Amino acid sequence: MNFNEKLTQYAELAVQVGMNVQKGQYVLINTTTETLDFTRIVVKKAYEAGASRVEVNLTDEVIQRAFYEMAPDDEFNRYPEWVVRQRDELIEKKGVLLWIDAENPDLLDGISTERIAKQQKAAGQALENYRNAVTNDKIAWSIIAVPSKNWAKKVFPDKPEEEQVDALWDAIFHTVRIGDGDAVEKWKNHITELEKKAKLLNDKRYKKLHYKAPGTELSIALPEKHIWLSGASTTPEETPFIANMPTEEVYTAPLKTGVNGYVSNTKPLVFQGNVIDDFKLTFENGKVVKAEAVKGEELLNELLQSDEGSSYLGEVALVPHQSPISSSNILFYNTLFDENASNHLALGDAYPTCVEGARDLDKQAIQNLGLNTSITHEDFMIGNGEMDIDGELSDGTLEPIFRKGNWAF
């Protein structure tokens, strides 16, 4: 396959498998000016799949940074109503949403953490309806990525500048199974294998998970009716889609107040255009009571103070250390990729789909089931080749789930 053929297959994968665009559907794409050539291909493929309208929102690094540097202070407590209305209309029309990410991990480096935190909070509050639709899979949505020059430079600093973007393209194609054979068929087989792992965990009905690794000793209780899921999701109309491409995880929701111990990150967390790294979180009865970081500690604490739920966990995900992304030994500085190379957790909102009967409940009812709710949902990576995880059965028996970073069954 030459490069253009790979690009075309990537666009087809995003449309047919990631979003799974249906005839007559509206499609909204959020992306950056860095991805414009590829986005044009996706738009055409979406129309070929039967989309009735495809709208594209473009952001730009220079323009985005200018806002954070130059806008008046009071503007960071607001979020544009027209953005909210656009997403609400997409939800009403049962459309589909695609992010084509080209993240610059250092975009907002040096920007006031107060400004970043205020805008994050304002966006989270304004987009509550949208967040509810996404976490409950009320619409199909997907995230893929395309290299930008600044992102490629961050990932491959030792390569000549003219080779960096191509190297990142090659890495992305590898992670999404493009380049050798039918990628759509490969994805079907891959999801089948993830579903098998999820079924094994669901059959066990573990009441707690116990993590142990250098810098980590953590126990996580699970809700009584928790459900382990793979990267494959379905809308209420039973339309399948893949939210994250790549995906290597099976995941569920923790019991909000059932997390105790401490955990250390094993890969950087890129949050709002800044890198947070070498951090350790200590939990008591579910809440982060202490947060330490060598890099980005102030921003980490701002994240934890976004609202009451942002200092509790909303997701626990299992990914073997020998996953394709991890085996590449590439640090992507992008959560979409790095979370699929490592066991990870998420601060903030839980997915109601991870508990039986919670999908269409209101916020209070979801909380009554022991799930966390928040305006945030930020994944951070904790896995490595030395991590052991035990599952605790209802009678207190411990069984190995992970040994030395990989599945024990």
N, C-alpha and C positions, 0 to 999 in steps of 0.2 A: 504494500500500500504506500502510495506517495502521500505527501503532506496534505494536499487538497482533498484526497480521498478520505484521509483520517478526519479532517475537519468536517466533511460532509457526514461521515458516520457519527461523529460526536453530536452534531446538530440533530440528526435523526434519533439518536439515543435520548437526547434531552426531550424531544417532542413526543416520541412514541412510548418511551419507558418512564422517563422522569416525570413529565407532566401528563403524559397519555392524553393528548388533546383529542376532544370529541367533536363531532360535526356540529357546527353552529355555535361553538363555544367562544367566549371572549377570552383573550390572553393578555396578561399584563407582564411586561418584562422590566425589571429594575436592574440597571447595569451602569457602566461608566464609559466614557469616551474611549478608553483604552481597548474596548472589546468590539468596536463598531463593525469591523469587517465580519467577524464571526456572528455577531448579533443579526446582521442582515441575512445570513444563511439560515439562522434559526427562524426568523420571521417568515421567510419563504417556505420553509418546511412546515411551519405551523399552518399556513394557509393551505398547503398541499394536503395536510391532514384533515382539513375541513373547518378550521377556525373562521369565524365570521368577521372578527376584528382583532388586530394585534396592535397594542399600544406599547411604546417603549419610553421609559423614563431614564434619561442620561444624567449622570453626575460627572464632575470633573475635579481632579485633585486640587488644582490651583484655586478653582472657585470654592470648593468645599473648605479648604484651609483659610481662604480669605474671610469666610463667614466667621470662623472661630477666632480669627485674629482681629477683625475690624468691626463686627456687628456690635451694637450697643448692649450693655450688660443685661437690660431687662428682656431682651429678645430671647435669651436662652431659657427663659421660663415659659416660652410659648412654642407651639408646633403648628404648622400651617393646616388650616381646616380643609383646604382643597385636596391635600394629600389624603387626609382621613376620608373625605367623601369619595375619592376615586376608589380606594380600597373597599369601602362599604358597598359601593355600587357593584364592584366585581363580585363580592360575596353574595349580594342579592341576585345577581344573574348567574350564580353558580359557575363563575369563570375559573381560570387557572392562573397561578402566579409563578413566575420563574425569576430567580436571581442569577445573574451571570456575574460572578465575583471576580474582581481583579485587584484585590486588596493590597494596598501599600502598608505594610505593618508599622511603619514609622510616620504615617501621614500627619498625625497630630502630636508628634513628639515636641515637647516644649510648650504646648498649649496649656493654659490654666486648667488644672483638674476640676476646679469649681465649675467652669464653663462646660466642660465635657459632661460632668455629672448632672448639672441642671438640664441640659438638652436631652440627655438620656432619660431622665425622669419625665420630662415634659412629653417626649415621644411615647414612652411607655404608657402614660396615663391617657393620652389622646387616642392611641391605637388599641384600646382595650377590646373593642369589638373584633377588630382584625386579629389580634392575638388569640382571642377565644376561638375564632374560626380555624386558625392554623393548628392550635394545640388539640382541637377536637376533630381535626381532619374533615371539617365541613366543606372545604374546597381542596382541590388538588394543588399541591405546591411542590417546588423542587429548587435545589441549589446546585449549581455547577460552577466551575471556575475556568478562567482564561488568564494567561500570563500578562502582566504589565512589566514595563522595564524596571521600575523600582522594586517590585516584588521579586522578579527574577534575580536582580542584583543582590537582594537580601539573602536569597536561598543559595545562590552560587557565587559568592564574593570572590572566589579564587579563579574563576573562569574568565577568559577574555570577554570584554563587554559585548562583543558582537556574537558570542556564543551563548550568552546567559538565557535569553528568551527561548531559543530553540531547545536548550537543555530542560527548561521548565515545561515546555510543550511535551517533550518526550516523557517526562515524569508523569504529567497529568494523563496522557494517553495510556500509559501503563496502568495507572491506578483505576481507570474506568474501563479497562479490558478492551482497548481499541488497538488494532494493528495486526492481528492475526486471526482471521476467521470472522464469524458473525457475532458482533458484540451484543446484539439483542438476545441471541440464543445463550451466549455466555452469561448474561445477566439473569436470565431465567433460571439457569442451573445454579448460579451463585445464591440467589434468593432462596431456592429450595434447600440448600445446605444450611443457611442461616435459620430457616424455619424449623429445621430438625433440632438445632440447638435450643431454640426457644421452646419447642415442645417438651424436650427433656427437662428443662428448668420448670416449666409449668406443671409437669407431672409430679415433680418433687415437692412442690409447695413449701419451700424453705421459709422459715419465719425470720431468719437473720442471715446476713453475710458477715464474715469476719476476714478482714484484710490484714496482711502482714508483709512488710517490705522495709528496706532501709528508709527511715524517716516517716514511716507509716505504721500505725497500729489503730485500726478503726473497726467499729461494728456498726452495721446498718440494719435496722429492723425494717421489714417489709409489711405493707398492709395485708390484711387477711385475704382479700380477694384480688391481689395483685395479678397482673398479666405480663409475661415477658413477650416482647414484640421484636420483630426484625425490622430492617429498613423498608419493608414493603407495607404500604398503608392502603386503605380504601376509603372513599367518600361515602356518605350516607346512601348514594345511588349505586354503591357497590362498584365504583370505578377504581381500579388499582392504580397506584402511582408510587414513585420512589422519591422521598423527600430529599435525601442527600445522595449525591453521586460524586465521589465514591461512598460506599458504606460497607463496613465490616462488623457492625455491632449487633448485639441483642441487648435490649434495654427494658427497664421497668421504672416504676416510681417508688421511692423510699417512703417509709412512715415519717411524717414531718418531725415528730418529736423523738424519733428512735435512733438518732445518730450520736455516737459517743466515741471519743478518742481523738487522734490527730492524723493528718494526712499531709504529704508533701508532693508538690508537683514534679513531674519528670520531663515536661516540655513547656516552653513559654506559653503564656496566655496572651493573645493579642486582643486587646479590648479598646475599642474606640480610637484606633490609630496609634496605640501605645503598646509597648511590650511590658508585661508583668512577669517576673521570673524569680526563681529560687524562693518560693514562698511556702509557708506552712500554716495550715488552718487547724485550730483546736475546737472541737465540738463538745457541747454538754447538752443533753436532752434535745438534740437536733440543731441547736443554734451555734453559730460561730461565735465563740467567746474571746478568741485571740487570733489575730492575723498578723503574720510577720512576712516581710518580703525584702530581699536584697535589692531588687529593682522594681519600682512602681508601687511601693507600699502605700503611698498616699492615695493613688488612684484605686488600688485594691480596696481600701477602706471606704472610699466614696461609693464603690460598687456595692459593698456590703450594707451601706446605709441608704440605698435607693428607696427602699420601703421595708415594711416589717418582714416580708417574706424573702428578701434578697440575702439574708444571712442564714437561710435554711436551704437544704438540698431539695431539688425537684426531679432529679434523674440519676439513675445508676446504670452504667453501660459496661458491658464486658466485650473486650476485643483482645484476641490472642497476640502475644508479642511477636509471633511468627507470621503476622498478617503481611500481605504484599507491600503495604506502605511502610510498615516498620522495617521489613527486610531490605528495603531500598536504602536505609540509613540516611534518608534525606529529611532534614528538619524544614518543614514547609512554612513555618510562621503563619499558618492559616488554620483555623480550627476545623474547617471542613475536612482537611487532610490529616492533621495531627491527631484529631480525636479518633480517627479510624486506624491509627497506628498504636493505640494505647487504651487500656482501661481508663475510663473517665467518669467524672461526676459533673453535675450541673448545679450551680447556685440559682435559686429562684423558682420559677413556675414549673409545676409538674404537668405531665400530659394525662388528662383524664382518661384517655383511651387505655391507659395502663392499669386501670382498676375496673373490674366487672360492674357494669351498670352506671358508670360515672360520666359517660360521654356527653350526655345532654343535660347534665345537672347544672344548677346555678352555682355561683361562687361559694355561698355558705354551705350548700349541700356537699360540694367537693371537699371543703375544709372539714366537714363532719366525718368524712370517710378517712381522715388522717392525711390528706394530701396538702402540699404547700401551694399557695397561690402568690403571685408576685408580678410586677411589671417587667421583671428581668428574667432571662434564662441564659446563663453563661456557662458553657462547658469548659472544664479544665482537665488536663491529662495527668494521671497518677500512676500509670502502669509501667512496668519494666520487666526485664528478664529474671528478676529475683522475687517477684510478687507471688505470694500464695494466698488463695482465697478458699475459705471453707463455708459450706452451707450448713446452717443449723436447722434440723428437723423439729417438728412440734414436740417430740419427746426429749429434745436436748442433744440428740446424736449429731455429731459433726461429720460431714462428708467432704472430701476434696472436690472443688470445682476447678481451681487453677493451681498448677504447680510450676514454679519457675517461669511464671508469666504466660503459660499456655494451658489450654483445656486439659483437664485431668480425665475426661471421658469423651 
